[in-house]
Amino acid sequence: MIIRDNISTGVSQLYTQRLQSTNASERKPLAAADGKPADRDAVEISSEALALQKSIETALAADDVRWDKVTQLRQQIQQGTYEVPVQNLVQKLLGEA
């Protein structure tokens, strides 16, 4: 099984492309010509995203993180060379390990 982190890269590229393809004249001004404030964008973060953020912060704050192993696995995932040890996975799923 190969795991790749293409989601954040894809979102970043999409955002950059949209930003570059939009002319400055097409963007909404901060204030309309009549002096009234223009519509503002709004962002709503789901409860799942907030829970994920809290989980990540908790994990990063843990004292028992083996950063050398995390860094090594991260590099393998980004390079597409990480392979799940299937036998170990099956044993753990079946409760044999």
MOPAC internal coordinates of N, CA, C and O (Angstrom, degrees):
PM7 1SCF
backbone

  N    0.0000 0     0.00 0     0.00 0    0    0    0
  C    1.4405 1     0.00 0     0.00 0    1    0    0
  C    1.5249 1   108.38 1     0.00 0    2    1    0
  O    1.2310 1   120.54 1   -49.87 1    3    2    1
  N    1.2928 1   116.57 1   130.13 1    3    2    1
  C    1.4583 1   121.57 1  -179.90 1    5    3    2
  C    1.5240 1   107.74 1  -111.39 1    6    5    3
  O    1.2310 1   120.62 1   -49.15 1    7    6    5
  N    1.3298 1   116.42 1   130.85 1    7    6    5
  C    1.4526 1   122.17 1   179.99 1    9    7    6
  C    1.5185 1   107.70 1  -112.02 1   10    9    7
  O    1.2310 1   121.06 1   -50.35 1   11   10    9
  N    1.3041 1   115.58 1   129.65 1   11   10    9
  C    1.4666 1   119.91 1   179.22 1   13   11   10
  C    1.5199 1   109.18 1  -127.67 1   14   13   11
  O    1.2310 1   120.72 1   -36.07 1   15   14   13
  N    1.3128 1   116.23 1   143.93 1   15   14   13
  C    1.4570 1   122.14 1   178.32 1   17   15   14
  C    1.5246 1   108.59 1   -98.89 1   18   17   15
  O    1.2310 1   120.83 1  -105.84 1   19   18   17
  N    1.3276 1   116.02 1    74.16 1   19   18   17
  C    1.4601 1   120.70 1  -178.82 1   21   19   18
  C    1.5295 1   112.31 1   -94.85 1   22   21   19
  O    1.2310 1   120.27 1   166.74 1   23   22   21
  N    1.3209 1   117.09 1   -13.26 1   23   22   21
  C    1.4610 1   119.78 1  -174.01 1   25   23   22
  C    1.5208 1   110.86 1   -65.71 1   26   25   23
  O    1.2310 1   120.32 1   125.12 1   27   26   25
  N    1.3303 1   116.99 1   -54.88 1   27   26   25
  C    1.4669 1   118.54 1  -176.83 1   29   27   26
  C    1.5175 1   111.18 1   -65.42 1   30   29   27
  O    1.2310 1   119.84 1   144.82 1   31   30   29
  N    1.3134 1   117.90 1   -35.18 1   31   30   29
  C    1.4536 1   121.14 1   177.80 1   33   31   30
  C    1.5182 1   110.22 1   -65.20 1   34   33   31
  O    1.2310 1   120.19 1   135.82 1   35   34   33
  N    1.3149 1   117.24 1   -44.18 1   35   34   33
  C    1.4639 1   121.33 1   179.96 1   37   35   34
  C    1.5130 1   112.51 1   -63.77 1   38   37   35
  O    1.2310 1   120.37 1   137.32 1   39   38   37
  N    1.3291 1   116.91 1   -42.68 1   39   38   37
  C    1.4655 1   120.99 1   179.09 1   41   39   38
  C    1.5152 1   110.05 1   -63.36 1   42   41   39
  O    1.2310 1   120.59 1   136.22 1   43   42   41
  N    1.3153 1   116.48 1   -43.78 1   43   42   41
  C    1.4580 1   120.96 1   179.54 1   45   43   42
  C    1.5233 1   111.45 1   -61.36 1   46   45   43
  O    1.2310 1   120.51 1   136.03 1   47   46   45
  N    1.3314 1   116.62 1   -43.97 1   47   46   45
  C    1.4651 1   120.45 1   179.76 1   49   47   46
  C    1.5260 1   111.15 1   -65.73 1   50   49   47
  O    1.2310 1   120.11 1   139.22 1   51   50   49
  N    1.3224 1   117.39 1   -40.78 1   51   50   49
  C    1.4621 1   121.14 1   179.29 1   53   51   50
  C    1.5239 1   110.34 1   -62.30 1   54   53   51
  O    1.2310 1   120.62 1   134.94 1   55   54   53
  N    1.3244 1   116.42 1   -45.06 1   55   54   53
  C    1.4577 1   120.67 1   179.56 1   57   55   54
  C    1.5268 1   110.91 1   -61.03 1   58   57   55
  O    1.2310 1   120.62 1   134.80 1   59   58   57
  N    1.3138 1   116.41 1   -45.20 1   59   58   57
  C    1.4570 1   121.21 1  -179.89 1   61   59   58
  C    1.5284 1   111.05 1   -62.59 1   62   61   59
  O    1.2310 1   120.40 1   137.26 1   63   62   61
  N    1.3287 1   116.84 1   -42.74 1   63   62   61
  C    1.4691 1   120.44 1   179.34 1   65   63   62
  C    1.5187 1   111.39 1   -63.11 1   66   65   63
  O    1.2310 1   120.54 1   135.41 1   67   66   65
  N    1.3148 1   116.57 1   -44.59 1   67   66   65
  C    1.4745 1   119.51 1   179.44 1   69   67   66
  C    1.5211 1   111.18 1   -64.12 1   70   69   67
  O    1.2310 1   120.50 1   139.68 1   71   70   69
  N    1.3198 1   116.66 1   -40.32 1   71   70   69
  C    1.4534 1   120.61 1  -179.91 1   73   71   70
  C    1.5204 1   110.56 1   -64.07 1   74   73   71
  O    1.2310 1   120.03 1   138.86 1   75   74   73
  N    1.3236 1   117.54 1   -41.14 1   75   74   73
  C    1.4533 1   121.44 1  -179.50 1   77   75   74
  C    1.5166 1   111.91 1   -72.92 1   78   77   75
  O    1.2310 1   119.62 1   147.82 1   79   78   77
  N    1.3272 1   118.33 1   -32.18 1   79   78   77
  C    1.4518 1   120.73 1  -176.54 1   81   79   78
  C    1.5303 1   112.69 1   -80.17 1   82   81   79
  O    1.2310 1   120.27 1   164.84 1   83   82   81
  N    1.3053 1   117.09 1   -15.16 1   83   82   81
  C    1.4535 1   120.64 1  -179.46 1   85   83   82
  C    1.5182 1   109.59 1   -90.00 1   86   85   83
  O    1.2310 1   120.68 1   -56.88 1   87   86   85
  N    1.3212 1   116.31 1   123.12 1   87   86   85
  C    1.4647 1   120.55 1   176.96 1   89   87   86
  C    1.5208 1   109.15 1   -69.84 1   90   89   87
  O    1.2310 1   120.98 1   -30.50 1   91   90   89
  N    1.3027 1   115.74 1   149.50 1   91   90   89
  C    1.4594 1   120.28 1   178.44 1   93   91   90
  C    1.5253 1   110.51 1   -60.41 1   94   93   91
  O    1.2310 1   119.99 1   148.40 1   95   94   93
  N    1.3350 1   117.63 1   -31.60 1   95   94   93
  C    1.4662 1   120.76 1  -179.31 1   97   95   94
  C    1.5237 1   112.14 1   -71.20 1   98   97   95
  O    1.2310 1   119.91 1   159.51 1   99   98   97
  N    1.3312 1   117.78 1   -20.49 1   99   98   97
  C    1.4593 1   121.35 1   179.88 1  101   99   98
  C    1.5251 1   112.48 1   -86.60 1  102  101   99
  O    1.2310 1   120.09 1   166.09 1  103  102  101
  N    1.3113 1   117.44 1   -13.91 1  103  102  101
  C    1.4554 1   121.03 1  -179.28 1  105  103  102
  C    1.5161 1   110.46 1   -75.30 1  106  105  103
  O    1.2310 1   120.76 1   -32.67 1  107  106  105
  N    1.3282 1   116.15 1   147.33 1  107  106  105
  C    1.4639 1   120.56 1   178.97 1  109  107  106
  C    1.5245 1   109.87 1   -70.67 1  110  109  107
  O    1.2310 1   119.99 1   -43.30 1  111  110  109
  N    1.3003 1   117.62 1   136.70 1  111  110  109
  C    1.4600 1   120.04 1   176.43 1  113  111  110
  C    1.5289 1   110.09 1   -72.69 1  114  113  111
  O    1.2310 1   121.00 1   -21.40 1  115  114  113
  N    1.3286 1   115.70 1   158.60 1  115  114  113
  C    1.4582 1   119.46 1   178.57 1  117  115  114
  C    1.5169 1   111.34 1   -68.01 1  118  117  115
  O    1.2310 1   120.07 1   149.58 1  119  118  117
  N    1.3275 1   117.46 1   -30.42 1  119  118  117
  C    1.4616 1   121.42 1   176.97 1  121  119  118
  C    1.5228 1   107.71 1  -135.25 1  122  121  119
  O    1.2310 1   121.27 1   -40.04 1  123  122  121
  N    1.3125 1   115.17 1   139.96 1  123  122  121
  C    1.4630 1   119.92 1   179.88 1  125  123  122
  C    1.5253 1   109.62 1   -71.69 1  126  125  123
  O    1.2310 1   121.16 1   -12.14 1  127  126  125
  N    1.3200 1   115.39 1   167.86 1  127  126  125
  C    1.4706 1   120.71 1  -177.63 1  129  127  126
  C    1.5232 1   111.74 1   -61.98 1  130  129  127
  O    1.2310 1   120.24 1   150.81 1  131  130  129
  N    1.3456 1   117.14 1   -29.19 1  131  130  129
  C    1.4622 1   119.77 1  -179.04 1  133  131  130
  C    1.5335 1   112.88 1   -82.58 1  134  133  131
  O    1.2310 1   120.34 1  -175.91 1  135  134  133
  N    1.3289 1   116.96 1     4.09 1  135  134  133
  C    1.4568 1   120.94 1   176.66 1  137  135  134
  C    1.5143 1   114.34 1    91.49 1  138  137  135
  O    1.2310 1   119.95 1   169.22 1  139  138  137
  N    1.3274 1   117.70 1   -10.78 1  139  138  137
  C    1.4619 1   120.27 1   178.89 1  141  139  138
  C    1.5269 1   108.94 1   -76.71 1  142  141  139
  O    1.2310 1   120.38 1   -33.20 1  143  142  141
  N    1.3278 1   116.87 1   146.80 1  143  142  141
  C    1.4661 1   118.45 1   178.94 1  145  143  142
  C    1.5271 1   111.42 1   -63.89 1  146  145  143
  O    1.2310 1   120.81 1   -39.04 1  147  146  145
  N    1.3032 1   116.07 1   140.96 1  147  146  145
  C    1.4624 1   120.98 1   177.97 1  149  147  146
  C    1.5308 1   109.07 1   -74.02 1  150  149  147
  O    1.2310 1   121.17 1   -16.21 1  151  150  149
  N    1.3292 1   115.37 1   163.79 1  151  150  149
  C    1.4632 1   119.89 1   176.70 1  153  151  150
  C    1.5225 1   109.25 1   -58.44 1  154  153  151
  O    1.2310 1   121.13 1   -35.51 1  155  154  153
  N    1.3012 1   115.44 1   144.49 1  155  154  153
  C    1.4646 1   120.23 1   179.33 1  157  155  154
  C    1.5211 1   109.42 1  -109.26 1  158  157  155
  O    1.2310 1   121.48 1   -32.12 1  159  158  157
  N    1.3136 1   114.78 1   147.88 1  159  158  157
  C    1.4519 1   120.29 1   174.90 1  161  159  158
  C    1.5213 1   109.24 1   -75.05 1  162  161  159
  O    1.2310 1   120.95 1   -27.08 1  163  162  161
  N    1.3114 1   115.79 1   152.92 1  163  162  161
  C    1.4561 1   120.55 1   177.80 1  165  163  162
  C    1.5167 1   109.23 1  -134.74 1  166  165  163
  O    1.2310 1   121.27 1   -32.52 1  167  166  165
  N    1.3150 1   115.18 1   147.48 1  167  166  165
  C    1.4541 1   121.57 1   178.57 1  169  167  166
  C    1.5116 1   108.24 1  -125.22 1  170  169  167
  O    1.2310 1   120.88 1   -45.89 1  171  170  169
  N    1.3254 1   115.93 1   134.11 1  171  170  169
  C    1.4561 1   120.56 1   176.97 1  173  171  170
  C    1.5201 1   107.87 1  -121.83 1  174  173  171
  O    1.2310 1   120.71 1   -55.42 1  175  174  173
  N    1.3178 1   116.25 1   124.58 1  175  174  173
  C    1.4603 1   121.30 1  -177.97 1  177  175  174
  C    1.5179 1   108.74 1   -98.74 1  178  177  175
  O    1.2310 1   121.05 1   -51.85 1  179  178  177
  N    1.3245 1   115.60 1   128.15 1  179  178  177
  C    1.4661 1   120.21 1  -177.42 1  181  179  178
  C    1.5202 1   111.19 1   -70.06 1  182  181  179
  O    1.2310 1   121.02 1   -19.21 1  183  182  181
  N    1.3195 1   115.66 1   160.79 1  183  182  181
  C    1.4626 1   120.25 1   178.28 1  185  183  182
  C    1.5249 1   110.46 1   -65.24 1  186  185  183
  O    1.2310 1   120.24 1   148.34 1  187  186  185
  N    1.3404 1   117.15 1   -31.66 1  187  186  185
  C    1.4627 1   120.79 1   177.18 1  189  187  186
  C    1.5271 1   110.77 1   -64.75 1  190  189  187
  O    1.2310 1   120.51 1   137.72 1  191  190  189
  N    1.3248 1   116.64 1   -42.28 1  191  190  189
  C    1.4599 1   120.79 1   179.24 1  193  191  190
  C    1.5238 1   110.83 1   -65.85 1  194  193  191
  O    1.2310 1   120.20 1   140.83 1  195  194  193
  N    1.3347 1   117.23 1   -39.17 1  195  194  193
  C    1.4569 1   120.27 1   177.38 1  197  195  194
  C    1.5224 1   111.28 1   -65.23 1  198  197  195
  O    1.2310 1   120.54 1   140.48 1  199  198  197
  N    1.3357 1   116.57 1   -39.52 1  199  198  197
  C    1.4658 1   120.59 1   177.54 1  201  199  198
  C    1.5210 1   110.57 1   -65.27 1  202  201  199
  O    1.2310 1   120.40 1   138.97 1  203  202  201
  N    1.3338 1   116.84 1   -41.03 1  203  202  201
  C    1.4641 1   120.88 1   177.35 1  205  203  202
  C    1.5223 1   110.50 1   -62.23 1  206  205  203
  O    1.2310 1   120.40 1   135.70 1  207  206  205
  N    1.3214 1   116.84 1   -44.30 1  207  206  205
  C    1.4615 1   120.85 1   179.14 1  209  207  206
  C    1.5269 1   110.63 1   -60.32 1  210  209  207
  O    1.2310 1   120.20 1   136.21 1  211  210  209
  N    1.3295 1   117.22 1   -43.79 1  211  210  209
  C    1.4587 1   120.59 1   179.38 1  213  211  210
  C    1.5234 1   111.05 1   -64.33 1  214  213  211
  O    1.2310 1   120.20 1   140.58 1  215  214  213
  N    1.3327 1   117.22 1   -39.42 1  215  214  213
  C    1.4646 1   121.24 1   178.30 1  217  215  214
  C    1.5272 1   110.98 1   -62.63 1  218  217  215
  O    1.2310 1   121.09 1   136.64 1  219  218  217
  N    1.3189 1   115.52 1   -43.36 1  219  218  217
  C    1.4676 1   120.01 1   179.48 1  221  219  218
  C    1.5208 1   110.45 1   -63.91 1  222  221  219
  O    1.2310 1   120.32 1   135.63 1  223  222  221
  N    1.3305 1   117.00 1   -44.37 1  223  222  221
  C    1.4621 1   120.43 1   179.69 1  225  223  222
  C    1.5265 1   110.82 1   -62.64 1  226  225  223
  O    1.2310 1   120.15 1   139.51 1  227  226  225
  N    1.3276 1   117.32 1   -40.49 1  227  226  225
  C    1.4557 1   121.49 1   178.82 1  229  227  226
  C    1.5265 1   110.70 1   -64.46 1  230  229  227
  O    1.2310 1   120.85 1   135.50 1  231  230  229
  N    1.3230 1   115.97 1   -44.50 1  231  230  229
  C    1.4659 1   119.79 1   179.97 1  233  231  230
  C    1.5213 1   111.21 1   -63.86 1  234  233  231
  O    1.2310 1   120.19 1   139.02 1  235  234  233
  N    1.3203 1   117.24 1   -40.98 1  235  234  233
  C    1.4607 1   120.57 1  -179.41 1  237  235  234
  C    1.5304 1   112.14 1   -68.77 1  238  237  235
  O    1.2310 1   120.51 1   152.78 1  239  238  237
  N    1.3247 1   116.63 1   -27.22 1  239  238  237
  C    1.4576 1   120.64 1  -179.02 1  241  239  238
  C    1.5320 1   112.10 1   -84.43 1  242  241  239
  O    1.2310 1   119.87 1   169.67 1  243  242  241
  N    1.3180 1   117.85 1   -10.33 1  243  242  241
  C    1.4691 1   121.19 1  -177.97 1  245  243  242
  C    1.5237 1   110.88 1   -65.67 1  246  245  243
  O    1.2310 1   121.48 1   -37.03 1  247  246  245
  N    1.3335 1   114.78 1   142.97 1  247  246  245
  C    1.4612 1   120.53 1  -179.08 1  249  247  246
  C    1.5237 1   112.95 1   -79.30 1  250  249  247
  O    1.2310 1   120.21 1   159.08 1  251  250  249
  N    1.3187 1   117.20 1   -20.92 1  251  250  249
  C    1.4620 1   119.85 1  -172.83 1  253  251  250
  C    1.5284 1   113.86 1   -96.18 1  254  253  251
  O    1.2310 1   120.30 1  -160.47 1  255  254  253
  N    1.3204 1   117.03 1    19.53 1  255  254  253
  C    1.4641 1   120.33 1   179.05 1  257  255  254
  C    1.5277 1   108.78 1   -76.19 1  258  257  255
  O    1.2310 1   121.04 1   -50.26 1  259  258  257
  N    1.3117 1   115.63 1   129.74 1  259  258  257
  C    1.4701 1   121.67 1   177.70 1  261  259  258
  C    1.5247 1   107.74 1   -93.85 1  262  261  259
  O    1.2310 1   121.10 1   -93.42 1  263  262  261
  N    1.3389 1   115.51 1    86.58 1  263  262  261
  C    1.4549 1   121.36 1  -171.84 1  265  263  262
  C    1.5228 1   112.76 1   -62.05 1  266  265  263
  O    1.2310 1   119.85 1   149.37 1  267  266  265
  N    1.3254 1   117.88 1   -30.63 1  267  266  265
  C    1.4567 1   119.22 1   178.08 1  269  267  266
  C    1.5276 1   110.57 1   -63.97 1  270  269  267
  O    1.2310 1   120.70 1   140.15 1  271  270  269
  N    1.3261 1   116.27 1   -39.85 1  271  270  269
  C    1.4620 1   120.74 1   178.79 1  273  271  270
  C    1.5405 1   110.46 1   -71.12 1  274  273  271
  O    1.2310 1   120.66 1   138.61 1  275  274  273
  N    1.3263 1   116.35 1   -41.39 1  275  274  273
  C    1.4686 1   120.82 1   178.37 1  277  275  274
  C    1.5190 1   110.09 1   -59.76 1  278  277  275
  O    1.2310 1   120.27 1   134.24 1  279  278  277
  N    1.3229 1   117.08 1   -45.76 1  279  278  277
  C    1.4648 1   121.65 1  -179.97 1  281  279  278
  C    1.5208 1   111.05 1   -62.45 1  282  281  279
  O    1.2310 1   120.71 1   136.20 1  283  282  281
  N    1.3163 1   116.26 1   -43.80 1  283  282  281
  C    1.4652 1   120.68 1   179.46 1  285  283  282
  C    1.5345 1   111.10 1   -62.47 1  286  285  283
  O    1.2310 1   120.15 1   133.82 1  287  286  285
  N    1.3225 1   117.32 1   -46.18 1  287  286  285
  C    1.4697 1   120.60 1   179.61 1  289  287  286
  C    1.5243 1   111.33 1   -65.50 1  290  289  287
  O    1.2310 1   120.52 1   140.40 1  291  290  289
  N    1.3253 1   116.61 1   -39.60 1  291  290  289
  C    1.4662 1   120.56 1   178.38 1  293  291  290
  C    1.5231 1   110.93 1   -59.88 1  294  293  291
  O    1.2310 1   120.76 1   136.52 1  295  294  293
  N    1.3242 1   116.15 1   -43.48 1  295  294  293
  C    1.4647 1   120.39 1   179.33 1  297  295  294
  C    1.5272 1   110.69 1   -63.81 1  298  297  295
  O    1.2310 1   120.60 1   137.25 1  299  298  297
  N    1.3319 1   116.45 1   -42.75 1  299  298  297
  C    1.4618 1   119.92 1   179.19 1  301  299  298
  C    1.5259 1   111.06 1   -62.61 1  302  301  299
  O    1.2310 1   120.32 1   138.86 1  303  302  301
  N    1.3288 1   117.00 1   -41.14 1  303  302  301
  C    1.4696 1   120.71 1   179.45 1  305  303  302
  C    1.5197 1   110.20 1   -64.58 1  306  305  303
  O    1.2310 1   120.08 1   134.35 1  307  306  305
  N    1.3337 1   117.46 1   -45.65 1  307  306  305
  C    1.4628 1   121.09 1  -179.26 1  309  307  306
  C    1.5167 1   111.96 1   -64.49 1  310  309  307
  O    1.2310 1   120.32 1   146.92 1  311  310  309
  N    1.3289 1   116.99 1   -33.08 1  311  310  309
  C    1.4639 1   120.93 1   179.97 1  313  311  310
  C    1.5252 1   111.84 1   -84.25 1  314  313  311
  O    1.2310 1   120.56 1   170.40 1  315  314  313
  N    1.3402 1   116.54 1    -9.60 1  315  314  313
  C    1.4672 1   120.17 1  -179.12 1  317  315  314
  C    1.5129 1   113.21 1    76.96 1  318  317  315
  O    1.2310 1   120.01 1  -160.05 1  319  318  317
  N    1.3278 1   117.59 1    19.95 1  319  318  317
  C    1.4588 1   120.27 1  -178.13 1  321  319  318
  C    1.5253 1   113.17 1  -104.97 1  322  321  319
  O    1.2310 1   120.10 1   177.82 1  323  322  321
  N    1.3356 1   117.41 1    -2.18 1  323  322  321
  C    1.4671 1   120.03 1  -179.36 1  325  323  322
  C    1.5233 1   109.95 1   -73.68 1  326  325  323
  O    1.2310 1   121.07 1   -50.30 1  327  326  325
  N    1.3179 1   115.55 1   129.70 1  327  326  325
  C    1.4609 1   121.13 1   177.07 1  329  327  326
  C    1.5150 1   108.74 1  -125.16 1  330  329  327
  O    1.2310 1   120.93 1   -49.62 1  331  330  329
  N    1.3130 1   115.82 1   130.38 1  331  330  329
  C    1.4566 1   121.02 1   179.13 1  333  331  330
  C    1.5209 1   108.65 1   -72.48 1  334  333  331
  O    1.2310 1   119.84 1   -51.33 1  335  334  333
  N    1.3390 1   117.90 1   128.67 1  335  334  333
  C    1.4619 1   120.01 1   175.86 1  337  335  334
  C    1.5279 1   108.77 1   -70.75 1  338  337  335
  O    1.2310 1   120.65 1   -82.57 1  339  338  337
  N    1.3214 1   116.37 1    97.43 1  339  338  337
  C    1.4606 1   123.07 1  -170.41 1  341  339  338
  C    1.5295 1   112.13 1   -58.03 1  342  341  339
  O    1.2310 1   119.91 1   136.27 1  343  342  341
  N    1.3192 1   117.78 1   -43.73 1  343  342  341
  C    1.4683 1   120.66 1  -177.64 1  345  343  342
  C    1.5302 1   110.72 1   -61.01 1  346  345  343
  O    1.2310 1   120.45 1   135.95 1  347  346  345
  N    1.3237 1   116.74 1   -44.05 1  347  346  345
  C    1.4643 1   120.43 1   178.55 1  349  347  346
  C    1.5179 1   110.83 1   -64.03 1  350  349  347
  O    1.2310 1   120.39 1   139.37 1  351  350  349
  N    1.3169 1   116.86 1   -40.63 1  351  350  349
  C    1.4521 1   121.63 1   179.73 1  353  351  350
  C    1.5229 1   110.92 1   -61.98 1  354  353  351
  O    1.2310 1   120.29 1   133.76 1  355  354  353
  N    1.3245 1   117.04 1   -46.24 1  355  354  353
  C    1.4576 1   121.61 1  -179.58 1  357  355  354
  C    1.5298 1   110.15 1   -62.05 1  358  357  355
  O    1.2310 1   120.38 1   136.63 1  359  358  357
  N    1.3201 1   116.87 1   -43.37 1  359  358  357
  C    1.4558 1   120.20 1   179.25 1  361  359  358
  C    1.5168 1   111.83 1   -61.93 1  362  361  359
  O    1.2310 1   120.47 1   138.41 1  363  362  361
  N    1.3081 1   116.70 1   -41.59 1  363  362  361
  C    1.4528 1   119.92 1   179.53 1  365  363  362
  C    1.5336 1   111.62 1   -68.55 1  366  365  363
  O    1.2310 1   120.40 1   140.99 1  367  366  365
  N    1.3482 1   116.84 1   -39.01 1  367  366  365
  C    1.4526 1   120.48 1   177.59 1  369  367  366
  C    1.5292 1   112.04 1   -64.25 1  370  369  367
  O    1.2310 1   120.86 1   145.56 1  371  370  369
  N    1.3148 1   115.95 1   -34.44 1  371  370  369
  C    1.4633 1   120.55 1  -179.66 1  373  371  370
  C    1.5282 1   112.18 1   -88.55 1  374  373  371
  O    1.2310 1   120.47 1   178.86 1  375  374  373
  N    1.3108 1   116.70 1    -1.14 1  375  374  373
  C    1.4603 1   120.70 1   178.00 1  377  375  374
  C    1.5115 1   113.53 1    75.82 1  378  377  375
  O    1.2310 1   120.07 1  -158.20 1  379  378  377
  N    1.3094 1   117.47 1    21.80 1  379  378  377
  C    1.4605 1   121.83 1  -177.97 1  381  379  378
  C    1.5186 1   112.50 1   -91.76 1  382  381  379
  O    1.2310 1   119.88 1   168.87 1  383  382  381
  N    1.2973 1   117.84 1   -11.13 1  383  382  381
  C    1.4697 1   119.66 1  -176.32 1  385  383  382
  C    1.5059 1   111.23 1  -100.71 1  386  385  383
  O    1.2310 1   120.10 1   180.00 1  387  386  385

